[in-house]
Amino acid sequence: MRILYASERPPYPFFLGGAVRCAHMLLQGMSRDLATDCRAVGSSE
């Protein structure tokens, strides 16, 4: 399975907001526990 997380904000660690950290932790967990390919993309500004 492949998961793409797209946001208007930069992905973690470029932006340190709470929602971004939570999304990062969820993607890491799914990647590790479910052997899923997870990617995060966001704005460069």
mmCIF entry with sequence, helices, sheets and N, C-alpha, C, O atoms, coordinates in Angstrom:
data_MODEL
# 
_entry.id   MODEL 
# 
_entity.id                         1 
_entity.type                       polymer 
_entity.pdbx_number_of_molecules   1 
# 
_entity_poly.entity_id                      1 
_entity_poly.type                           'polypeptide(L)' 
_entity_poly.nstd_linkage                   no 
_entity_poly.nstd_monomer                   no 
_entity_poly.pdbx_seq_one_letter_code       MRILYASERPPYPFFLGGAVRCAHMLLQGMSRDLATDCRAVGSSE 
_entity_poly.pdbx_seq_one_letter_code_can   MRILYASERPPYPFFLGGAVRCAHMLLQGMSRDLATDCRAVGSSE 
_entity_poly.pdbx_strand_id                 A 
# 
loop_
_entity_poly_seq.entity_id 
_entity_poly_seq.num 
_entity_poly_seq.mon_id 
_entity_poly_seq.hetero 
1 1  MET n 
1 2  ARG n 
1 3  ILE n 
1 4  LEU n 
1 5  TYR n 
1 6  ALA n 
1 7  SER n 
1 8  GLU n 
1 9  ARG n 
1 10 PRO n 
1 11 PRO n 
1 12 TYR n 
1 13 PRO n 
1 14 PHE n 
1 15 PHE n 
1 16 LEU n 
1 17 GLY n 
1 18 GLY n 
1 19 ALA n 
1 20 VAL n 
1 21 ARG n 
1 22 CYS n 
1 23 ALA n 
1 24 HIS n 
1 25 MET n 
1 26 LEU n 
1 27 LEU n 
1 28 GLN n 
1 29 GLY n 
1 30 MET n 
1 31 SER n 
1 32 ARG n 
1 33 ASP n 
1 34 LEU n 
1 35 ALA n 
1 36 THR n 
1 37 ASP n 
1 38 CYS n 
1 39 ARG n 
1 40 ALA n 
1 41 VAL n 
1 42 GLY n 
1 43 SER n 
1 44 SER n 
1 45 GLU n 
# 
_struct_asym.id          A 
_struct_asym.entity_id   1 
# 
_struct_conf.conf_type_id            HELX_P 
_struct_conf.id                      HELX_P1 
_struct_conf.pdbx_PDB_helix_id       AA1 
_struct_conf.beg_label_comp_id       GLY 
_struct_conf.beg_label_asym_id       A 
_struct_conf.beg_label_seq_id        18 
_struct_conf.pdbx_beg_PDB_ins_code   ? 
_struct_conf.end_label_comp_id       ASP 
_struct_conf.end_label_asym_id       A 
_struct_conf.end_label_seq_id        33 
_struct_conf.pdbx_end_PDB_ins_code   ? 
_struct_conf.beg_auth_comp_id        GLY 
_struct_conf.beg_auth_asym_id        A 
_struct_conf.beg_auth_seq_id         18 
_struct_conf.end_auth_comp_id        ASP 
_struct_conf.end_auth_asym_id        A 
_struct_conf.end_auth_seq_id         33 
_struct_conf.pdbx_PDB_helix_class    1 
_struct_conf.details                 ? 
_struct_conf.pdbx_PDB_helix_length   16 
# 
_struct_conf_type.id          HELX_P 
_struct_conf_type.criteria    ? 
_struct_conf_type.reference   ? 
# 
_struct_sheet.id               AA1 
_struct_sheet.type             ? 
_struct_sheet.number_strands   2 
_struct_sheet.details          ? 
# 
_struct_sheet_order.sheet_id     AA1 
_struct_sheet_order.range_id_1   1 
_struct_sheet_order.range_id_2   2 
_struct_sheet_order.offset       ? 
_struct_sheet_order.sense        parallel 
# 
loop_
_struct_sheet_range.sheet_id 
_struct_sheet_range.id 
_struct_sheet_range.beg_label_comp_id 
_struct_sheet_range.beg_label_asym_id 
_struct_sheet_range.beg_label_seq_id 
_struct_sheet_range.pdbx_beg_PDB_ins_code 
_struct_sheet_range.end_label_comp_id 
_struct_sheet_range.end_label_asym_id 
_struct_sheet_range.end_label_seq_id 
_struct_sheet_range.pdbx_end_PDB_ins_code 
_struct_sheet_range.beg_auth_comp_id 
_struct_sheet_range.beg_auth_asym_id 
_struct_sheet_range.beg_auth_seq_id 
_struct_sheet_range.end_auth_comp_id 
_struct_sheet_range.end_auth_asym_id 
_struct_sheet_range.end_auth_seq_id 
AA1 1 ARG A 2  ? ALA A 6  ? ARG A 2  ALA A 6  
AA1 2 ASP A 37 ? VAL A 41 ? ASP A 37 VAL A 41 
# 
loop_
_atom_site.group_PDB 
_atom_site.id 
_atom_site.type_symbol 
_atom_site.label_atom_id 
_atom_site.label_alt_id 
_atom_site.label_comp_id 
_atom_site.label_asym_id 
_atom_site.label_entity_id 
_atom_site.label_seq_id 
_atom_site.pdbx_PDB_ins_code 
_atom_site.Cartn_x 
_atom_site.Cartn_y 
_atom_site.Cartn_z 
_atom_site.occupancy 
_atom_site.B_iso_or_equiv 
_atom_site.pdbx_formal_charge 
_atom_site.auth_seq_id 
_atom_site.auth_comp_id 
_atom_site.auth_asym_id 
_atom_site.auth_atom_id 
_atom_site.pdbx_PDB_model_num 
ATOM 1   N N  . MET A 1 1  ? 0.847  -1.164 0.000  1.00 0.00 ? 1  MET A N  1 
ATOM 2   C CA . MET A 1 1  ? 0.000  0.000  0.000  1.00 0.00 ? 1  MET A CA 1 
ATOM 3   C C  . MET A 1 1  ? 0.898  1.235  0.000  1.00 0.00 ? 1  MET A C  1 
ATOM 4   O O  . MET A 1 1  ? 1.975  1.231  0.595  1.00 0.00 ? 1  MET A O  1 
ATOM 5   N N  . ARG A 1 2  ? 0.450  2.272  -0.663 1.00 0.00 ? 2  ARG A N  1 
ATOM 6   C CA . ARG A 1 2  ? 1.163  3.546  -0.687 1.00 0.00 ? 2  ARG A CA 1 
ATOM 7   C C  . ARG A 1 2  ? 0.254  4.647  -0.169 1.00 0.00 ? 2  ARG A C  1 
ATOM 8   O O  . ARG A 1 2  ? -0.923 4.714  -0.524 1.00 0.00 ? 2  ARG A O  1 
ATOM 9   N N  . ILE A 1 3  ? 0.806  5.508  0.672  1.00 0.00 ? 3  ILE A N  1 
ATOM 10  C CA . ILE A 1 3  ? 0.044  6.615  1.241  1.00 0.00 ? 3  ILE A CA 1 
ATOM 11  C C  . ILE A 1 3  ? 0.792  7.908  0.976  1.00 0.00 ? 3  ILE A C  1 
ATOM 12  O O  . ILE A 1 3  ? 1.990  8.009  1.242  1.00 0.00 ? 3  ILE A O  1 
ATOM 13  N N  . LEU A 1 4  ? 0.079  8.896  0.450  1.00 0.00 ? 4  LEU A N  1 
ATOM 14  C CA . LEU A 1 4  ? 0.644  10.220 0.215  1.00 0.00 ? 4  LEU A CA 1 
ATOM 15  C C  . LEU A 1 4  ? -0.108 11.207 1.092  1.00 0.00 ? 4  LEU A C  1 
ATOM 16  O O  . LEU A 1 4  ? -1.329 11.329 0.991  1.00 0.00 ? 4  LEU A O  1 
ATOM 17  N N  . TYR A 1 5  ? 0.613  11.908 1.946  1.00 0.00 ? 5  TYR A N  1 
ATOM 18  C CA . TYR A 1 5  ? 0.039  12.948 2.794  1.00 0.00 ? 5  TYR A CA 1 
ATOM 19  C C  . TYR A 1 5  ? 0.409  14.290 2.173  1.00 0.00 ? 5  TYR A C  1 
ATOM 20  O O  . TYR A 1 5  ? 1.585  14.652 2.138  1.00 0.00 ? 5  TYR A O  1 
ATOM 21  N N  . ALA A 1 6  ? -0.573 15.025 1.689  1.00 0.00 ? 6  ALA A N  1 
ATOM 22  C CA . ALA A 1 6  ? -0.339 16.325 1.063  1.00 0.00 ? 6  ALA A CA 1 
ATOM 23  C C  . ALA A 1 6  ? -0.959 17.424 1.921  1.00 0.00 ? 6  ALA A C  1 
ATOM 24  O O  . ALA A 1 6  ? -2.088 17.300 2.394  1.00 0.00 ? 6  ALA A O  1 
ATOM 25  N N  . SER A 1 7  ? -0.199 18.499 2.111  1.00 0.00 ? 7  SER A N  1 
ATOM 26  C CA . SER A 1 7  ? -0.648 19.593 2.960  1.00 0.00 ? 7  SER A CA 1 
ATOM 27  C C  . SER A 1 7  ? -0.212 20.925 2.370  1.00 0.00 ? 7  SER A C  1 
ATOM 28  O O  . SER A 1 7  ? 0.730  20.985 1.579  1.00 0.00 ? 7  SER A O  1 
ATOM 29  N N  . GLU A 1 8  ? -0.905 21.996 2.759  1.00 0.00 ? 8  GLU A N  1 
ATOM 30  C CA . GLU A 1 8  ? -0.499 23.337 2.338  1.00 0.00 ? 8  GLU A CA 1 
ATOM 31  C C  . GLU A 1 8  ? 0.722  23.811 3.110  1.00 0.00 ? 8  GLU A C  1 
ATOM 32  O O  . GLU A 1 8  ? 1.412  24.733 2.673  1.00 0.00 ? 8  GLU A O  1 
ATOM 33  N N  . ARG A 1 9  ? 0.993  23.200 4.235  1.00 0.00 ? 9  ARG A N  1 
ATOM 34  C CA . ARG A 1 9  ? 2.152  23.581 5.047  1.00 0.00 ? 9  ARG A CA 1 
ATOM 35  C C  . ARG A 1 9  ? 3.325  22.652 4.743  1.00 0.00 ? 9  ARG A C  1 
ATOM 36  O O  . ARG A 1 9  ? 3.128  21.538 4.257  1.00 0.00 ? 9  ARG A O  1 
ATOM 37  N N  . PRO A 1 10 ? 4.535  23.107 5.027  1.00 0.00 ? 10 PRO A N  1 
ATOM 38  C CA . PRO A 1 10 ? 5.699  22.239 4.823  1.00 0.00 ? 10 PRO A CA 1 
ATOM 39  C C  . PRO A 1 10 ? 5.629  21.025 5.741  1.00 0.00 ? 10 PRO A C  1 
ATOM 40  O O  . PRO A 1 10 ? 5.091  21.123 6.844  1.00 0.00 ? 10 PRO A O  1 
ATOM 41  N N  . PRO A 1 11 ? 6.162  19.883 5.310  1.00 0.00 ? 11 PRO A N  1 
ATOM 42  C CA . PRO A 1 11 ? 6.150  18.698 6.165  1.00 0.00 ? 11 PRO A CA 1 
ATOM 43  C C  . PRO A 1 11 ? 7.162  18.820 7.311  1.00 0.00 ? 11 PRO A C  1 
ATOM 44  O O  . PRO A 1 11 ? 8.064  19.656 7.270  1.00 0.00 ? 11 PRO A O  1 
ATOM 45  N N  . TYR A 1 12 ? 6.997  17.981 8.319  1.00 0.00 ? 12 TYR A N  1 
ATOM 46  C CA . TYR A 1 12 ? 7.935  17.898 9.438  1.00 0.00 ? 12 TYR A CA 1 
ATOM 47  C C  . TYR A 1 12 ? 9.281  17.448 8.903  1.00 0.00 ? 12 TYR A C  1 
ATOM 48  O O  . TYR A 1 12 ? 9.269  16.547 8.064  1.00 0.00 ? 12 TYR A O  1 
ATOM 49  N N  . PRO A 1 13 ? 10.389 17.944 9.269  1.00 0.00 ? 13 PRO A N  1 
ATOM 50  C CA . PRO A 1 13 ? 10.730 18.874 10.350 1.00 0.00 ? 13 PRO A CA 1 
ATOM 51  C C  . PRO A 1 13 ? 10.806 20.330 9.914  1.00 0.00 ? 13 PRO A C  1 
ATOM 52  O O  . PRO A 1 13 ? 11.257 21.170 10.692 1.00 0.00 ? 13 PRO A O  1 
ATOM 53  N N  . PHE A 1 14 ? 10.381 20.656 8.702  1.00 0.00 ? 14 PHE A N  1 
ATOM 54  C CA . PHE A 1 14 ? 10.463 22.030 8.220  1.00 0.00 ? 14 PHE A CA 1 
ATOM 55  C C  . PHE A 1 14 ? 9.408  22.927 8.865  1.00 0.00 ? 14 PHE A C  1 
ATOM 56  O O  . PHE A 1 14 ? 9.586  24.144 8.920  1.00 0.00 ? 14 PHE A O  1 
ATOM 57  N N  . PHE A 1 15 ? 8.346  22.360 9.340  1.00 0.00 ? 15 PHE A N  1 
ATOM 58  C CA . PHE A 1 15 ? 7.303  23.073 10.079 1.00 0.00 ? 15 PHE A CA 1 
ATOM 59  C C  . PHE A 1 15 ? 7.033  22.263 11.331 1.00 0.00 ? 15 PHE A C  1 
ATOM 60  O O  . PHE A 1 15 ? 6.858  21.047 11.251 1.00 0.00 ? 15 PHE A O  1 
ATOM 61  N N  . LEU A 1 16 ? 6.995  22.915 12.496 1.00 0.00 ? 16 LEU A N  1 
ATOM 62  C CA . LEU A 1 16 ? 6.922  22.179 13.759 1.00 0.00 ? 16 LEU A CA 1 
ATOM 63  C C  . LEU A 1 16 ? 5.579  22.290 14.470 1.00 0.00 ? 16 LEU A C  1 
ATOM 64  O O  . LEU A 1 16 ? 5.520  22.164 15.694 1.00 0.00 ? 16 LEU A O  1 
ATOM 65  N N  . GLY A 1 17 ? 4.507  22.521 13.728 1.00 0.00 ? 17 GLY A N  1 
ATOM 66  C CA . GLY A 1 17 ? 3.177  22.605 14.332 1.00 0.00 ? 17 GLY A CA 1 
ATOM 67  C C  . GLY A 1 17 ? 2.692  21.241 14.828 1.00 0.00 ? 17 GLY A C  1 
ATOM 68  O O  . GLY A 1 17 ? 3.219  20.205 14.422 1.00 0.00 ? 17 GLY A O  1 
ATOM 69  N N  . GLY A 1 18 ? 1.700  21.246 15.693 1.00 0.00 ? 18 GLY A N  1 
ATOM 70  C CA . GLY A 1 18 ? 1.207  20.016 16.303 1.00 0.00 ? 18 GLY A CA 1 
ATOM 71  C C  . GLY A 1 18 ? 0.591  19.037 15.320 1.00 0.00 ? 18 GLY A C  1 
ATOM 72  O O  . GLY A 1 18 ? 0.826  17.833 15.419 1.00 0.00 ? 18 GLY A O  1 
ATOM 73  N N  . ALA A 1 19 ? -0.206 19.541 14.358 1.00 0.00 ? 19 ALA A N  1 
ATOM 74  C CA . ALA A 1 19 ? -0.839 18.656 13.383 1.00 0.00 ? 19 ALA A CA 1 
ATOM 75  C C  . ALA A 1 19 ? 0.207  17.979 12.497 1.00 0.00 ? 19 ALA A C  1 
ATOM 76  O O  . ALA A 1 19 ? 0.068  16.809 12.139 1.00 0.00 ? 19 ALA A O  1 
ATOM 77  N N  . VAL A 1 20 ? 1.243  18.720 12.151 1.00 0.00 ? 20 VAL A N  1 
ATOM 78  C CA . VAL A 1 20 ? 2.303  18.172 11.306 1.00 0.00 ? 20 VAL A CA 1 
ATOM 79  C C  . VAL A 1 20 ? 3.071  17.092 12.058 1.00 0.00 ? 20 VAL A C  1 
ATOM 80  O O  . VAL A 1 20 ? 3.412  16.057 11.485 1.00 0.00 ? 20 VAL A O  1 
ATOM 81  N N  . ARG A 1 21 ? 3.341  17.325 13.326 1.00 0.00 ? 21 ARG A N  1 
ATOM 82  C CA . ARG A 1 21 ? 4.041  16.303 14.138 1.00 0.00 ? 21 ARG A CA 1 
ATOM 83  C C  . ARG A 1 21 ? 3.192  15.045 14.281 1.00 0.00 ? 21 ARG A C  1 
ATOM 84  O O  . ARG A 1 21 ? 3.709  13.930 14.198 1.00 0.00 ? 21 ARG A O  1 
ATOM 85  N N  . CYS A 1 22 ? 1.896  15.223 14.495 1.00 0.00 ? 22 CYS A N  1 
ATOM 86  C CA . CYS A 1 22 ? 0.984  14.087 14.627 1.00 0.00 ? 22 CYS A CA 1 
ATOM 87  C C  . CYS A 1 22 ? 0.941  13.286 13.328 1.00 0.00 ? 22 CYS A C  1 
ATOM 88  O O  . CYS A 1 22 ? 1.014  12.057 13.354 1.00 0.00 ? 22 CYS A O  1 
ATOM 89  N N  . ALA A 1 23 ? 0.822  13.974 12.195 1.00 0.00 ? 23 ALA A N  1 
ATOM 90  C CA . ALA A 1 23 ? 0.806  13.291 10.899 1.00 0.00 ? 23 ALA A CA 1 
ATOM 91  C C  . ALA A 1 23 ? 2.114  12.538 10.680 1.00 0.00 ? 23 ALA A C  1 
ATOM 92  O O  . ALA A 1 23 ? 2.109  11.417 10.172 1.00 0.00 ? 23 ALA A O  1 
ATOM 93  N N  . HIS A 1 24 ? 3.222  13.143 11.057 1.00 0.00 ? 24 HIS A N  1 
ATOM 94  C CA . HIS A 1 24 ? 4.532  12.494 10.920 1.00 0.00 ? 24 HIS A CA 1 
ATOM 95  C C  . HIS A 1 24 ? 4.587  11.204 11.737 1.00 0.00 ? 24 HIS A C  1 
ATOM 96  O O  . HIS A 1 24 ? 5.050  10.173 11.250 1.00 0.00 ? 24 HIS A O  1 
ATOM 97  N N  . MET A 1 25 ? 4.115  11.268 12.979 1.00 0.00 ? 25 MET A N  1 
ATOM 98  C CA . MET A 1 25 ? 4.127  10.083 13.843 1.00 0.00 ? 25 MET A CA 1 
ATOM 99  C C  . MET A 1 25 ? 3.208  8.985  13.295 1.00 0.00 ? 25 MET A C  1 
ATOM 100 O O  . MET A 1 25 ? 3.560  7.806  13.338 1.00 0.00 ? 25 MET A O  1 
ATOM 101 N N  . LEU A 1 26 ? 2.036  9.368  12.781 1.00 0.00 ? 26 LEU A N  1 
ATOM 102 C CA . LEU A 1 26 ? 1.119  8.386  12.205 1.00 0.00 ? 26 LEU A CA 1 
ATOM 103 C C  . LEU A 1 26 ? 1.718  7.725  10.959 1.00 0.00 ? 26 LEU A C  1 
ATOM 104 O O  . LEU A 1 26 ? 1.630  6.509  10.795 1.00 0.00 ? 26 LEU A O  1 
ATOM 105 N N  . LEU A 1 27 ? 2.321  8.524  10.093 1.00 0.00 ? 27 LEU A N  1 
ATOM 106 C CA . LEU A 1 27 ? 2.947  7.967  8.888  1.00 0.00 ? 27 LEU A CA 1 
ATOM 107 C C  . LEU A 1 27 ? 4.115  7.052  9.245  1.00 0.00 ? 27 LEU A C  1 
ATOM 108 O O  . LEU A 1 27 ? 4.288  6.000  8.629  1.00 0.00 ? 27 LEU A O  1 
ATOM 109 N N  . GLN A 1 28 ? 4.910  7.442  10.226 1.00 0.00 ? 28 GLN A N  1 
ATOM 110 C CA . GLN A 1 28 ? 6.020  6.586  10.669 1.00 0.00 ? 28 GLN A CA 1 
ATOM 111 C C  . GLN A 1 28 ? 5.499  5.257  11.198 1.00 0.00 ? 28 GLN A C  1 
ATOM 112 O O  . GLN A 1 28 ? 6.040  4.201  10.873 1.00 0.00 ? 28 GLN A O  1 
ATOM 113 N N  . GLY A 1 29 ? 4.445  5.308  12.014 1.00 0.00 ? 29 GLY A N  1 
ATOM 114 C CA . GLY A 1 29 ? 3.876  4.088  12.575 1.00 0.00 ? 29 GLY A CA 1 
ATOM 115 C C  . GLY A 1 29 ? 3.321  3.167  11.505 1.00 0.00 ? 29 GLY A C  1 
ATOM 116 O O  . GLY A 1 29 ? 3.540  1.957  11.556 1.00 0.00 ? 29 GLY A O  1 
ATOM 117 N N  . MET A 1 30 ? 2.603  3.723  10.536 1.00 0.00 ? 30 MET A N  1 
ATOM 118 C CA . MET A 1 30 ? 2.052  2.893  9.459  1.00 0.00 ? 30 MET A CA 1 
ATOM 119 C C  . MET A 1 30 ? 3.166  2.302  8.605  1.00 0.00 ? 30 MET A C  1 
ATOM 120 O O  . MET A 1 30 ? 3.086  1.152  8.173  1.00 0.00 ? 30 MET A O  1 
ATOM 121 N N  . SER A 1 31 ? 4.198  3.092  8.365  1.00 0.00 ? 31 SER A N  1 
ATOM 122 C CA . SER A 1 31 ? 5.316  2.609  7.567  1.00 0.00 ? 31 SER A CA 1 
ATOM 123 C C  . SER A 1 31 ? 6.010  1.447  8.261  1.00 0.00 ? 31 SER A C  1 
ATOM 124 O O  . SER A 1 31 ? 6.361  0.456  7.621  1.00 0.00 ? 31 SER A O  1 
ATOM 125 N N  . ARG A 1 32 ? 6.204  1.566  9.551  1.00 0.00 ? 32 ARG A N  1 
ATOM 126 C CA . ARG A 1 32 ? 6.909  0.546  10.321 1.00 0.00 ? 32 ARG A CA 1 
ATOM 127 C C  . ARG A 1 32 ? 6.036  -0.690 10.569 1.00 0.00 ? 32 ARG A C  1 
ATOM 128 O O  . ARG A 1 32 ? 6.474  -1.812 10.316 1.00 0.00 ? 32 ARG A O  1 
ATOM 129 N N  . ASP A 1 33 ? 4.819  -0.500 11.057 1.00 0.00 ? 33 ASP A N  1 
ATOM 130 C CA . ASP A 1 33 ? 3.983  -1.616 11.496 1.00 0.00 ? 33 ASP A CA 1 
ATOM 131 C C  . ASP A 1 33 ? 3.246  -2.320 10.359 1.00 0.00 ? 33 ASP A C  1 
ATOM 132 O O  . ASP A 1 33 ? 2.999  -3.523 10.435 1.00 0.00 ? 33 ASP A O  1 
ATOM 133 N N  . LEU A 1 34 ? 2.895  -1.586 9.314  1.00 0.00 ? 34 LEU A N  1 
ATOM 134 C CA . LEU A 1 34 ? 2.112  -2.176 8.229  1.00 0.00 ? 34 LEU A CA 1 
ATOM 135 C C  . LEU A 1 34 ? 2.913  -2.362 6.941  1.00 0.00 ? 34 LEU A C  1 
ATOM 136 O O  . LEU A 1 34 ? 2.365  -2.755 5.911  1.00 0.00 ? 34 LEU A O  1 
ATOM 137 N N  . ALA A 1 35 ? 4.217  -2.076 7.008  1.00 0.00 ? 35 ALA A N  1 
ATOM 138 C CA . ALA A 1 35 ? 5.084  -2.166 5.826  1.00 0.00 ? 35 ALA A CA 1 
ATOM 139 C C  . ALA A 1 35 ? 4.493  -1.380 4.659  1.00 0.00 ? 35 ALA A C  1 
ATOM 140 O O  . ALA A 1 35 ? 4.430  -1.865 3.529  1.00 0.00 ? 35 ALA A O  1 
ATOM 141 N N  . THR A 1 36 ? 4.058  -0.145 4.964  1.00 0.00 ? 36 THR A N  1 
ATOM 142 C CA . THR A 1 36 ? 3.436  0.731  3.983  1.00 0.00 ? 36 THR A CA 1 
ATOM 143 C C  . THR A 1 36 ? 4.438  1.779  3.541  1.00 0.00 ? 36 THR A C  1 
ATOM 144 O O  . THR A 1 36 ? 5.233  2.253  4.354  1.00 0.00 ? 36 THR A O  1 
ATOM 145 N N  . ASP A 1 37 ? 4.416  2.149  2.276  1.00 0.00 ? 37 ASP A N  1 
ATOM 146 C CA . ASP A 1 37 ? 5.268  3.208  1.751  1.00 0.00 ? 37 ASP A CA 1 
ATOM 147 C C  . ASP A 1 37 ? 4.546  4.538  1.954  1.00 0.00 ? 37 ASP A C  1 
ATOM 148 O O  . ASP A 1 37 ? 3.542  4.798  1.292  1.00 0.00 ? 37 ASP A O  1 
ATOM 149 N N  . CYS A 1 38 ? 5.041  5.382  2.859  1.00 0.00 ? 38 CYS A N  1 
ATOM 150 C CA . CYS A 1 38 ? 4.393  6.650  3.202  1.00 0.00 ? 38 CYS A CA 1 
ATOM 151 C C  . CYS A 1 38 ? 5.269  7.819  2.794  1.00 0.00 ? 38 CYS A C  1 
ATOM 152 O O  . CYS A 1 38 ? 6.477  7.807  3.029  1.00 0.00 ? 38 CYS A O  1 
ATOM 153 N N  . ARG A 1 39 ? 4.664  8.831  2.184  1.00 0.00 ? 39 ARG A N  1 
ATOM 154 C CA . ARG A 1 39 ? 5.361  10.048 1.767  1.00 0.00 ? 39 ARG A CA 1 
ATOM 155 C C  . ARG A 1 39 ? 4.561  11.251 2.205  1.00 0.00 ? 39 ARG A C  1 
ATOM 156 O O  . ARG A 1 39 ? 3.332  11.212 2.250  1.00 0.00 ? 39 ARG A O  1 
ATOM 157 N N  . ALA A 1 40 ? 5.275  12.338 2.533  1.00 0.00 ? 40 ALA A N  1 
ATOM 158 C CA . ALA A 1 40 ? 4.625  13.595 2.908  1.00 0.00 ? 40 ALA A CA 1 
ATOM 159 C C  . ALA A 1 40 ? 5.160  14.706 2.001  1.00 0.00 ? 40 ALA A C  1 
ATOM 160 O O  . ALA A 1 40 ? 6.369  14.835 1.807  1.00 0.00 ? 40 ALA A O  1 
ATOM 161 N N  . VAL A 1 41 ? 4.256  15.494 1.458  1.00 0.00 ? 41 VAL A N  1 
ATOM 162 C CA . VAL A 1 41 ? 4.640  16.642 0.639  1.00 0.00 ? 41 VAL A CA 1 
ATOM 163 C C  . VAL A 1 41 ? 3.886  17.860 1.135  1.00 0.00 ? 41 VAL A C  1 
ATOM 164 O O  . VAL A 1 41 ? 2.790  17.749 1.685  1.00 0.00 ? 41 VAL A O  1 
ATOM 165 N N  . GLY A 1 42 ? 4.482  19.018 0.935  1.00 0.00 ? 42 GLY A N  1 
ATOM 166 C CA . GLY A 1 42 ? 3.836  20.246 1.362  1.00 0.00 ? 42 GLY A CA 1 
ATOM 167 C C  . GLY A 1 42 ? 4.414  21.442 0.640  1.00 0.00 ? 42 GLY A C  1 
ATOM 168 O O  . GLY A 1 42 ? 5.261  21.310 -0.243 1.00 0.00 ? 42 GLY A O  1 
ATOM 169 N N  . SER A 1 43 ? 3.944  22.599 1.027  1.00 0.00 ? 43 SER A N  1 
ATOM 170 C CA . SER A 1 43 ? 4.387  23.849 0.416  1.00 0.00 ? 43 SER A CA 1 
ATOM 171 C C  . SER A 1 43 ? 5.843  24.115 0.782  1.00 0.00 ? 43 SER A C  1 
ATOM 172 O O  . SER A 1 43 ? 6.310  23.687 1.838  1.00 0.00 ? 43 SER A O  1 
ATOM 173 N N  . SER A 1 44 ? 6.551  24.814 -0.080 1.00 0.00 ? 44 SER A N  1 
ATOM 174 C CA . SER A 1 44 ? 7.937  25.170 0.219  1.00 0.00 ? 44 SER A CA 1 
ATOM 175 C C  . SER A 1 44 ? 8.035  26.521 0.912  1.00 0.00 ? 44 SER A C  1 
ATOM 176 O O  . SER A 1 44 ? 9.136  26.977 1.220  1.00 0.00 ? 44 SER A O  1 
ATOM 177 N N  . GLU A 1 45 ? 6.916  27.159 1.159  1.00 0.00 ? 45 GLU A N  1 
ATOM 178 C CA . GLU A 1 45 ? 6.915  28.470 1.823  1.00 0.00 ? 45 GLU A CA 1 
ATOM 179 C C  . GLU A 1 45 ? 6.505  28.364 3.259  1.00 0.00 ? 45 GLU A C  1 
ATOM 180 O O  . GLU A 1 45 ? 6.451  29.373 3.962  1.00 0.00 ? 45 GLU A O  1 
# 
